[in-house]
Amino acid sequence: MPKKSSSIRRPASTEPVALARWRQILLLLTIIPMLAGVILFVAAWADWVFIGAQAEQTVTGALLALLGFAAANLLQSRWLLACGWTSAAAAVWLVVSRPAPWAGAVGAIAGATALIAVVIEFGRRFRRPAAGG
């Protein structure tokens, strides 16, 4: 009897897959919110306030940077990282703004989920052999 070919797993290719031109352009544009977020975040520490109060600017900077990371990973089809960074942004917003009494608990759960997702994905990438040997 012939063996089923579906039971044989091919090793995952370590060769990077080229993105479509429009995805490359959008990926490049994700640098804007990331950079703006980092600038706002660090500027708030130096008492340079451009948006509202210092705390608002810090949160805005963190959200911009996290959502920029999420968008960049989404464009690269790195779903777990995109979900992780989005969950981290949701956690920051929920914990800081507290729009409802339950928001702190949900924010903590979102933060734990984000941490788990990002650690799993980075763990996978760390264990994957390097391209070229």
PyMOL CGO cylinders between C-alpha atoms (Angstrom):
from pymol import cmd
from pymol.cgo import CYLINDER

trace = [
    CYLINDER, 0.00, 0.00, 0.00, 1.31, 3.44, -0.84, 0.3, 1, 1, 1, 1, 1, 1,
    CYLINDER, 1.31, 3.44, -0.84, 1.92, 5.84, 2.03, 0.3, 1, 1, 1, 1, 1, 1,
    CYLINDER, 1.92, 5.84, 2.03, -0.18, 8.94, 2.29, 0.3, 1, 1, 1, 1, 1, 1,
    CYLINDER, -0.18, 8.94, 2.29, 1.75, 12.05, 1.37, 0.3, 1, 1, 1, 1, 1, 1,
    CYLINDER, 1.75, 12.05, 1.37, -0.32, 14.16, 3.74, 0.3, 1, 1, 1, 1, 1, 1,
    CYLINDER, -0.32, 14.16, 3.74, 1.44, 12.61, 6.74, 0.3, 1, 1, 1, 1, 1, 1,
    CYLINDER, 1.44, 12.61, 6.74, 4.82, 13.91, 5.59, 0.3, 1, 1, 1, 1, 1, 1,
    CYLINDER, 4.82, 13.91, 5.59, 5.53, 17.42, 6.77, 0.3, 1, 1, 1, 1, 1, 1,
    CYLINDER, 5.53, 17.42, 6.77, 7.78, 19.63, 4.76, 0.3, 1, 1, 1, 1, 1, 1,
    CYLINDER, 7.78, 19.63, 4.76, 10.06, 21.89, 6.74, 0.3, 1, 1, 1, 1, 1, 1,
    CYLINDER, 10.06, 21.89, 6.74, 8.96, 25.50, 6.81, 0.3, 1, 1, 1, 1, 1, 1,
    CYLINDER, 8.96, 25.50, 6.81, 10.89, 27.67, 4.40, 0.3, 1, 1, 1, 1, 1, 1,
    CYLINDER, 10.89, 27.67, 4.40, 13.16, 30.23, 6.01, 0.3, 1, 1, 1, 1, 1, 1,
    CYLINDER, 13.16, 30.23, 6.01, 13.25, 32.17, 2.74, 0.3, 1, 1, 1, 1, 1, 1,
    CYLINDER, 13.25, 32.17, 2.74, 11.56, 35.57, 3.23, 0.3, 1, 1, 1, 1, 1, 1,
    CYLINDER, 11.56, 35.57, 3.23, 8.48, 36.08, 1.08, 0.3, 1, 1, 1, 1, 1, 1,
    CYLINDER, 8.48, 36.08, 1.08, 8.41, 39.33, -0.90, 0.3, 1, 1, 1, 1, 1, 1,
    CYLINDER, 8.41, 39.33, -0.90, 5.50, 41.61, -0.08, 0.3, 1, 1, 1, 1, 1, 1,
    CYLINDER, 5.50, 41.61, -0.08, 3.36, 43.27, -2.72, 0.3, 1, 1, 1, 1, 1, 1,
    CYLINDER, 3.36, 43.27, -2.72, 4.42, 46.84, -3.54, 0.3, 1, 1, 1, 1, 1, 1,
    CYLINDER, 4.42, 46.84, -3.54, 1.32, 48.38, -1.90, 0.3, 1, 1, 1, 1, 1, 1,
    CYLINDER, 1.32, 48.38, -1.90, 2.00, 46.41, 1.30, 0.3, 1, 1, 1, 1, 1, 1,
    CYLINDER, 2.00, 46.41, 1.30, 5.63, 47.56, 1.28, 0.3, 1, 1, 1, 1, 1, 1,
    CYLINDER, 5.63, 47.56, 1.28, 4.49, 51.19, 1.03, 0.3, 1, 1, 1, 1, 1, 1,
    CYLINDER, 4.49, 51.19, 1.03, 1.96, 50.77, 3.83, 0.3, 1, 1, 1, 1, 1, 1,
    CYLINDER, 1.96, 50.77, 3.83, 4.59, 48.99, 5.91, 0.3, 1, 1, 1, 1, 1, 1,
    CYLINDER, 4.59, 48.99, 5.91, 6.92, 51.93, 5.44, 0.3, 1, 1, 1, 1, 1, 1,
    CYLINDER, 6.92, 51.93, 5.44, 4.13, 54.31, 6.48, 0.3, 1, 1, 1, 1, 1, 1,
    CYLINDER, 4.13, 54.31, 6.48, 3.68, 52.47, 9.79, 0.3, 1, 1, 1, 1, 1, 1,
    CYLINDER, 3.68, 52.47, 9.79, 6.95, 54.09, 10.85, 0.3, 1, 1, 1, 1, 1, 1,
    CYLINDER, 6.95, 54.09, 10.85, 5.10, 57.41, 11.18, 0.3, 1, 1, 1, 1, 1, 1,
    CYLINDER, 5.10, 57.41, 11.18, 2.81, 56.50, 14.11, 0.3, 1, 1, 1, 1, 1, 1,
    CYLINDER, 2.81, 56.50, 14.11, 5.60, 54.48, 15.75, 0.3, 1, 1, 1, 1, 1, 1,
    CYLINDER, 5.60, 54.48, 15.75, 8.05, 57.36, 15.56, 0.3, 1, 1, 1, 1, 1, 1,
    CYLINDER, 8.05, 57.36, 15.56, 5.45, 59.96, 16.58, 0.3, 1, 1, 1, 1, 1, 1,
    CYLINDER, 5.45, 59.96, 16.58, 4.45, 57.77, 19.52, 0.3, 1, 1, 1, 1, 1, 1,
    CYLINDER, 4.45, 57.77, 19.52, 8.02, 57.36, 20.74, 0.3, 1, 1, 1, 1, 1, 1,
    CYLINDER, 8.02, 57.36, 20.74, 8.67, 61.09, 20.37, 0.3, 1, 1, 1, 1, 1, 1,
    CYLINDER, 8.67, 61.09, 20.37, 5.51, 61.99, 22.33, 0.3, 1, 1, 1, 1, 1, 1,
    CYLINDER, 5.51, 61.99, 22.33, 6.28, 59.40, 24.99, 0.3, 1, 1, 1, 1, 1, 1,
    CYLINDER, 6.28, 59.40, 24.99, 9.87, 60.52, 25.53, 0.3, 1, 1, 1, 1, 1, 1,
    CYLINDER, 9.87, 60.52, 25.53, 9.01, 64.22, 25.25, 0.3, 1, 1, 1, 1, 1, 1,
    CYLINDER, 9.01, 64.22, 25.25, 6.50, 63.84, 28.08, 0.3, 1, 1, 1, 1, 1, 1,
    CYLINDER, 6.50, 63.84, 28.08, 9.30, 62.52, 30.29, 0.3, 1, 1, 1, 1, 1, 1,
    CYLINDER, 9.30, 62.52, 30.29, 11.34, 65.64, 29.47, 0.3, 1, 1, 1, 1, 1, 1,
    CYLINDER, 11.34, 65.64, 29.47, 8.34, 67.87, 30.37, 0.3, 1, 1, 1, 1, 1, 1,
    CYLINDER, 8.34, 67.87, 30.37, 7.78, 68.90, 26.77, 0.3, 1, 1, 1, 1, 1, 1,
    CYLINDER, 7.78, 68.90, 26.77, 4.03, 68.69, 26.45, 0.3, 1, 1, 1, 1, 1, 1,
    CYLINDER, 4.03, 68.69, 26.45, 2.51, 69.06, 22.99, 0.3, 1, 1, 1, 1, 1, 1,
    CYLINDER, 2.51, 69.06, 22.99, -0.86, 67.32, 23.49, 0.3, 1, 1, 1, 1, 1, 1,
    CYLINDER, -0.86, 67.32, 23.49, -3.06, 68.00, 26.52, 0.3, 1, 1, 1, 1, 1, 1,
    CYLINDER, -3.06, 68.00, 26.52, -1.53, 67.13, 29.87, 0.3, 1, 1, 1, 1, 1, 1,
    CYLINDER, -1.53, 67.13, 29.87, 1.67, 65.16, 30.42, 0.3, 1, 1, 1, 1, 1, 1,
    CYLINDER, 1.67, 65.16, 30.42, -0.21, 61.95, 31.25, 0.3, 1, 1, 1, 1, 1, 1,
    CYLINDER, -0.21, 61.95, 31.25, -2.41, 62.25, 28.16, 0.3, 1, 1, 1, 1, 1, 1,
    CYLINDER, -2.41, 62.25, 28.16, 0.62, 62.75, 25.94, 0.3, 1, 1, 1, 1, 1, 1,
    CYLINDER, 0.62, 62.75, 25.94, 2.35, 59.72, 27.46, 0.3, 1, 1, 1, 1, 1, 1,
    CYLINDER, 2.35, 59.72, 27.46, -0.67, 57.49, 26.85, 0.3, 1, 1, 1, 1, 1, 1,
    CYLINDER, -0.67, 57.49, 26.85, -1.17, 58.88, 23.34, 0.3, 1, 1, 1, 1, 1, 1,
    CYLINDER, -1.17, 58.88, 23.34, 2.46, 58.19, 22.52, 0.3, 1, 1, 1, 1, 1, 1,
    CYLINDER, 2.46, 58.19, 22.52, 2.27, 54.65, 23.87, 0.3, 1, 1, 1, 1, 1, 1,
    CYLINDER, 2.27, 54.65, 23.87, -0.94, 53.94, 21.91, 0.3, 1, 1, 1, 1, 1, 1,
    CYLINDER, -0.94, 53.94, 21.91, 0.49, 55.31, 18.67, 0.3, 1, 1, 1, 1, 1, 1,
    CYLINDER, 0.49, 55.31, 18.67, 3.65, 53.23, 18.99, 0.3, 1, 1, 1, 1, 1, 1,
    CYLINDER, 3.65, 53.23, 18.99, 1.79, 50.03, 19.91, 0.3, 1, 1, 1, 1, 1, 1,
    CYLINDER, 1.79, 50.03, 19.91, -0.78, 50.41, 17.14, 0.3, 1, 1, 1, 1, 1, 1,
    CYLINDER, -0.78, 50.41, 17.14, 2.03, 51.16, 14.67, 0.3, 1, 1, 1, 1, 1, 1,
    CYLINDER, 2.03, 51.16, 14.67, 3.69, 47.87, 15.67, 0.3, 1, 1, 1, 1, 1, 1,
    CYLINDER, 3.69, 47.87, 15.67, 0.34, 46.09, 15.29, 0.3, 1, 1, 1, 1, 1, 1,
    CYLINDER, 0.34, 46.09, 15.29, -0.23, 47.54, 11.81, 0.3, 1, 1, 1, 1, 1, 1,
    CYLINDER, -0.23, 47.54, 11.81, 3.30, 46.63, 10.70, 0.3, 1, 1, 1, 1, 1, 1,
    CYLINDER, 3.30, 46.63, 10.70, 2.88, 43.03, 11.86, 0.3, 1, 1, 1, 1, 1, 1,
    CYLINDER, 2.88, 43.03, 11.86, -0.58, 42.82, 10.32, 0.3, 1, 1, 1, 1, 1, 1,
    CYLINDER, -0.58, 42.82, 10.32, 0.82, 43.88, 6.93, 0.3, 1, 1, 1, 1, 1, 1,
    CYLINDER, 0.82, 43.88, 6.93, 3.46, 41.16, 7.24, 0.3, 1, 1, 1, 1, 1, 1,
    CYLINDER, 3.46, 41.16, 7.24, 0.80, 38.54, 8.11, 0.3, 1, 1, 1, 1, 1, 1,
    CYLINDER, 0.80, 38.54, 8.11, 2.25, 38.05, 11.58, 0.3, 1, 1, 1, 1, 1, 1,
    CYLINDER, 2.25, 38.05, 11.58, -1.16, 37.57, 13.13, 0.3, 1, 1, 1, 1, 1, 1,
    CYLINDER, -1.16, 37.57, 13.13, -0.15, 36.62, 16.66, 0.3, 1, 1, 1, 1, 1, 1,
    CYLINDER, -0.15, 36.62, 16.66, 2.16, 39.62, 17.03, 0.3, 1, 1, 1, 1, 1, 1,
    CYLINDER, 2.16, 39.62, 17.03, -0.48, 41.94, 15.56, 0.3, 1, 1, 1, 1, 1, 1,
    CYLINDER, -0.48, 41.94, 15.56, -3.02, 40.64, 18.09, 0.3, 1, 1, 1, 1, 1, 1,
    CYLINDER, -3.02, 40.64, 18.09, -0.46, 40.96, 20.89, 0.3, 1, 1, 1, 1, 1, 1,
    CYLINDER, -0.46, 40.96, 20.89, 0.40, 44.59, 20.16, 0.3, 1, 1, 1, 1, 1, 1,
    CYLINDER, 0.40, 44.59, 20.16, -3.30, 45.47, 19.72, 0.3, 1, 1, 1, 1, 1, 1,
    CYLINDER, -3.30, 45.47, 19.72, -4.11, 43.80, 23.04, 0.3, 1, 1, 1, 1, 1, 1,
    CYLINDER, -4.11, 43.80, 23.04, -1.30, 45.75, 24.68, 0.3, 1, 1, 1, 1, 1, 1,
    CYLINDER, -1.30, 45.75, 24.68, -2.73, 49.01, 23.33, 0.3, 1, 1, 1, 1, 1, 1,
    CYLINDER, -2.73, 49.01, 23.33, -6.20, 48.04, 24.56, 0.3, 1, 1, 1, 1, 1, 1,
    CYLINDER, -6.20, 48.04, 24.56, -4.75, 47.21, 27.97, 0.3, 1, 1, 1, 1, 1, 1,
    CYLINDER, -4.75, 47.21, 27.97, -3.01, 50.57, 28.23, 0.3, 1, 1, 1, 1, 1, 1,
    CYLINDER, -3.01, 50.57, 28.23, -6.14, 52.43, 27.25, 0.3, 1, 1, 1, 1, 1, 1,
    CYLINDER, -6.14, 52.43, 27.25, -8.43, 50.44, 29.56, 0.3, 1, 1, 1, 1, 1, 1,
    CYLINDER, -8.43, 50.44, 29.56, -6.16, 50.62, 32.59, 0.3, 1, 1, 1, 1, 1, 1,
    CYLINDER, -6.16, 50.62, 32.59, -5.39, 54.33, 32.23, 0.3, 1, 1, 1, 1, 1, 1,
    CYLINDER, -5.39, 54.33, 32.23, -8.74, 55.75, 31.11, 0.3, 1, 1, 1, 1, 1, 1,
    CYLINDER, -8.74, 55.75, 31.11, -11.04, 53.43, 33.13, 0.3, 1, 1, 1, 1, 1, 1,
    CYLINDER, -11.04, 53.43, 33.13, -14.20, 54.14, 31.09, 0.3, 1, 1, 1, 1, 1, 1,
    CYLINDER, -14.20, 54.14, 31.09, -16.16, 51.73, 33.34, 0.3, 1, 1, 1, 1, 1, 1,
    CYLINDER, -16.16, 51.73, 33.34, -15.66, 50.10, 36.75, 0.3, 1, 1, 1, 1, 1, 1,
    CYLINDER, -15.66, 50.10, 36.75, -14.70, 46.77, 35.15, 0.3, 1, 1, 1, 1, 1, 1,
    CYLINDER, -14.70, 46.77, 35.15, -12.15, 48.34, 32.78, 0.3, 1, 1, 1, 1, 1, 1,
    CYLINDER, -12.15, 48.34, 32.78, -9.15, 47.79, 35.07, 0.3, 1, 1, 1, 1, 1, 1,
    CYLINDER, -9.15, 47.79, 35.07, -9.76, 44.04, 35.29, 0.3, 1, 1, 1, 1, 1, 1,
    CYLINDER, -9.76, 44.04, 35.29, -10.39, 43.70, 31.56, 0.3, 1, 1, 1, 1, 1, 1,
    CYLINDER, -10.39, 43.70, 31.56, -7.27, 45.79, 30.89, 0.3, 1, 1, 1, 1, 1, 1,
    CYLINDER, -7.27, 45.79, 30.89, -5.21, 43.48, 33.09, 0.3, 1, 1, 1, 1, 1, 1,
    CYLINDER, -5.21, 43.48, 33.09, -6.53, 40.45, 31.20, 0.3, 1, 1, 1, 1, 1, 1,
    CYLINDER, -6.53, 40.45, 31.20, -5.78, 42.16, 27.86, 0.3, 1, 1, 1, 1, 1, 1,
    CYLINDER, -5.78, 42.16, 27.86, -2.28, 42.97, 29.08, 0.3, 1, 1, 1, 1, 1, 1,
    CYLINDER, -2.28, 42.97, 29.08, -1.66, 39.37, 30.15, 0.3, 1, 1, 1, 1, 1, 1,
    CYLINDER, -1.66, 39.37, 30.15, -2.99, 38.15, 26.80, 0.3, 1, 1, 1, 1, 1, 1,
    CYLINDER, -2.99, 38.15, 26.80, -0.70, 40.58, 24.98, 0.3, 1, 1, 1, 1, 1, 1,
    CYLINDER, -0.70, 40.58, 24.98, 2.32, 39.46, 26.95, 0.3, 1, 1, 1, 1, 1, 1,
    CYLINDER, 2.32, 39.46, 26.95, 1.57, 35.78, 26.30, 0.3, 1, 1, 1, 1, 1, 1,
    CYLINDER, 1.57, 35.78, 26.30, 1.04, 36.35, 22.55, 0.3, 1, 1, 1, 1, 1, 1,
    CYLINDER, 1.04, 36.35, 22.55, 4.25, 38.35, 22.12, 0.3, 1, 1, 1, 1, 1, 1,
    CYLINDER, 4.25, 38.35, 22.12, 6.34, 35.93, 24.20, 0.3, 1, 1, 1, 1, 1, 1,
    CYLINDER, 6.34, 35.93, 24.20, 5.00, 32.92, 22.25, 0.3, 1, 1, 1, 1, 1, 1,
    CYLINDER, 5.00, 32.92, 22.25, 5.77, 34.53, 18.90, 0.3, 1, 1, 1, 1, 1, 1,
    CYLINDER, 5.77, 34.53, 18.90, 9.25, 35.69, 19.90, 0.3, 1, 1, 1, 1, 1, 1,
    CYLINDER, 9.25, 35.69, 19.90, 9.89, 32.23, 21.37, 0.3, 1, 1, 1, 1, 1, 1,
    CYLINDER, 9.89, 32.23, 21.37, 8.96, 30.64, 18.05, 0.3, 1, 1, 1, 1, 1, 1,
    CYLINDER, 8.96, 30.64, 18.05, 11.27, 32.98, 16.18, 0.3, 1, 1, 1, 1, 1, 1,
    CYLINDER, 11.27, 32.98, 16.18, 14.12, 32.40, 18.63, 0.3, 1, 1, 1, 1, 1, 1,
    CYLINDER, 14.12, 32.40, 18.63, 13.90, 28.61, 18.24, 0.3, 1, 1, 1, 1, 1, 1,
    CYLINDER, 13.90, 28.61, 18.24, 13.68, 28.76, 14.44, 0.3, 1, 1, 1, 1, 1, 1,
    CYLINDER, 13.68, 28.76, 14.44, 17.04, 28.04, 12.80, 0.3, 1, 1, 1, 1, 1, 1,
    CYLINDER, 17.04, 28.04, 12.80, 18.74, 30.94, 11.07, 0.3, 1, 1, 1, 1, 1, 1,
    CYLINDER, 18.74, 30.94, 11.07, 18.57, 31.11, 7.28, 0.3, 1, 1, 1, 1, 1, 1,
    CYLINDER, 18.57, 31.11, 7.28, 21.70, 29.91, 5.56, 0.3, 1, 1, 1, 1, 1, 1,
    CYLINDER, 21.70, 29.91, 5.56, 22.87, 27.48, 8.17, 0.3, 1, 1, 1, 1, 1, 1,
]
cmd.load_cgo(trace, "trace")
